[in-house]
Amino acid sequence: MRWFPAALGLALAVALTFLTLPVVAIFVDSSPGQLLDSLGHRGALDALWLSLRTTAAALAIIVVVGTPAAYLLATRSFPGKAIVVTLIELPLVLPPAAAGIALLAALGPEGLLGGAIDAAGIELTLATAGVVVALTFVASPFYVRQAIGAFASVDRTLLDASRTLGVSEARGFARVMIPAAMPGLVAGGALALGRALGEFGATLMFAGSFQGITQTVPLAIYDRFSTDFPAALALSAVLVAVSAAILLSVKLVQGSEVLGGAPR
Amino acid sequence: MTEALTACGPLFADATVRLSFAGSDELAAQIRQGVRPDVYAAANTKLPDALHDEGLLSAPVEFATNELVLAVPKDSSIASVDDLTAKGVKLAIGSESVPIGSYTRDTLAQLPAAQAKAILANVRSNEPDVKGIVGKLTQGAVDAGFVYVTDVKAARGELKAIELPPEVEPQVTYAAGVVKGAKHPEQARAFLDELLDGTCAAALRGAGFGGAP
């Protein structure tokens, strides 16, 4: 029965070729000089800078709110918990266009909370803050899901031991649970970061596209696709490189078992 | 365009029509990247002419016209292009790379320079297609936008169209051609005839498009 290992190898070869060929083509199609040239173009640096700022802001919000929420979901049982978890995970499977429509219907000028947001003097649609909202919406389930798994897999005797020593739950959360769950939290953060960097549809529908204000790298790529293919390639190459760097650094910092076998 | 051709496409007897709608420029970019549809139709004559010059398209035929208008929500107080210069007015226009965007910029360029500058300063979003402009308008995200009169008509009373001064109104002409290397060149030519004079032509007139110039 030697055909089976061969079939496994073939499947891997097919998967690897299919998944890496388009990425390789991005770099083959553009010479390094062309790449640098295109990045110097009007708007490219604006888009990169905007993407970095909005992604960082979204990730900060996701971590600050998502970590305690995930801890609660991982350590408590209550009726309807499965429904709550499902609702939190819903944006994972929502098509980006549906996410954009949903955000407009909820937070747009004519949306459910539109009047209240306007009254508070906050501008979301067509503003940089709107990009952060869109990124946070689509990326947070990636983090929260991973964080729930990470907290749930921490050995409860650790926390219980600290509680019997008279340590408050808040201190136990900060001093015991977070350090113990850190590898899973970092992996979740990396996934959320990658998703936020690549966000396109919800951003375009909710925040629009304006250079330096709401035109993130994916929107800039789309805008240049037809008129300036080399520039679109160059921006794509940068996005690929940044995303690969994120993935790789997480693997290096955590060791390969983290992304490979994080318990759910 | 999407609605009119989706309605008449299945009625086309000679072949099954599969329609792929996207920004004219994206479709052109796809053809340049080697995608081979049978027919390419665009919201201008520039892109089909360019593809023809590159040997990728048959000589384009003009099959419909449209009108660039200023679109505003139905209860808006904006009454003319002059009202767009006020501070705080929010505008969405087409991105420079798509026909609706280049028509808009050509039109603005013919206004007095100070007025054009003030209007462009109020642009808050450069949308990659006209549906994005209409969506931002109907959702109240912007106060006004430049779109085709057919888009206002398709918005079913949500928007109203304000005509542009005739001296700045651009000539909006749609052209189509058979893609070189098309798998079904005969049916493609038959479909072009259909666009010029047939059910599709009638559907286009019904949606508010003008006849071939």
Interface residues (C-beta under 8 A of the other chain):
Chain A: L104 G108 P109 E110 G111 G114 T125 L126 L204 M205 G208 S209 F210 Q211 I213 T214 Q215 Y222 D223 R224 F225 S226 T227 F229
Chain B: G23 D25 E26 A28 A29 R32 K90 A92 S95 E96 S97 V98 V123 R124 S125 N126 E127 P128 G132 G135 K136 Q139 G140 A141 V142
